Amino acid sequence: MKLASLAMLALLLVAGCAATNPPNVLPDFNPADPVLGLRQTHYHSVIDYSHRDPVAPKKWRQLNDRLSPANKGAAS
């Protein structure tokens, strides 16, 4: 345990003495800067939604007859 702690401390000391700074990964963007202007925004839905109104129930016998295997149009 002491060896692992000592190795970690040594790595931190060596990293602290590095001659270069880490690269700047964030862009130079200031939201309060009026020169940058406004970004165009518009709404995009994340889901594919279509409004459906309730309808009256249909006769289940006709639906069963249409989808039955005896009907030639039904898939096996």
C-alpha positions in Angstrom: 0.0 0.0 0.0 2.9 2.4 0.8 4.5 1.6 -2.5 1.4 2.4 -4.5 0.9 5.6 -2.6 4.5 6.6 -3.1 4.3 5.8 -6.9 1.1 7.9 -7.2 2.8 10.8 -5.4 5.8 10.6 -7.6 3.6 10.7 -10.7 1.8 13.8 -9.4 5.1 15.5 -8.7 6.4 14.8 -12.2 3.2 15.9 -13.8 3.3 19.1 -11.8 6.7 20.0 -13.2 5.7 19.6 -16.8 6.9 22.4 -19.0 3.8 22.6 -21.2 0.2 23.3 -20.3 -2.5 20.9 -21.5 -4.1 21.8 -24.8 -7.1 24.1 -24.7 -10.0 21.8 -25.7 -12.8 24.4 -25.1 -13.5 26.9 -27.9 -13.1 30.6 -27.2 -16.9 31.1 -27.0 -18.4 33.7 -24.8 -22.3 33.7 -24.9 -22.3 37.3 -23.7 -20.3 38.5 -26.7 -22.6 40.5 -29.0 -20.2 40.2 -32.0 -20.9 36.5 -32.3 -24.6 37.2 -32.9 -27.5 34.8 -32.4 -27.5 31.2 -33.4 -30.4 30.0 -35.4 -32.6 27.6 -33.4 -35.8 25.8 -34.4 -37.7 23.0 -32.8 -37.1 19.4 -33.9 -39.2 16.7 -32.3 -37.3 13.7 -30.9 -40.2 11.3 -31.4 -42.4 10.6 -34.5 -45.8 11.5 -33.1 -49.0 11.8 -35.1 -52.3 12.8 -33.4 -55.0 10.2 -33.4 -58.6 10.7 -32.5 -60.6 8.0 -30.9 -62.9 6.1 -33.2 -65.9 3.9 -32.7 -65.2 0.1 -32.3 -65.5 -2.0 -35.4 -67.0 -5.4 -35.7 -64.4 -8.0 -34.6 -66.0 -10.8 -36.7 -65.2 -9.0 -40.0 -61.6 -8.5 -38.8 -61.2 -12.1 -37.8 -62.7 -13.3 -41.1 -60.3 -11.1 -43.1 -57.2 -12.3 -41.2 -58.1 -15.9 -41.0 -55.8 -18.5 -42.6 -58.8 -19.7 -44.7 -58.8 -16.3 -46.4 -56.4 -16.3 -49.4 -55.1 -12.9 -48.6 -53.9 -13.9 -45.1 -50.2 -14.6 -44.5 -49.4 -18.1 -43.1 
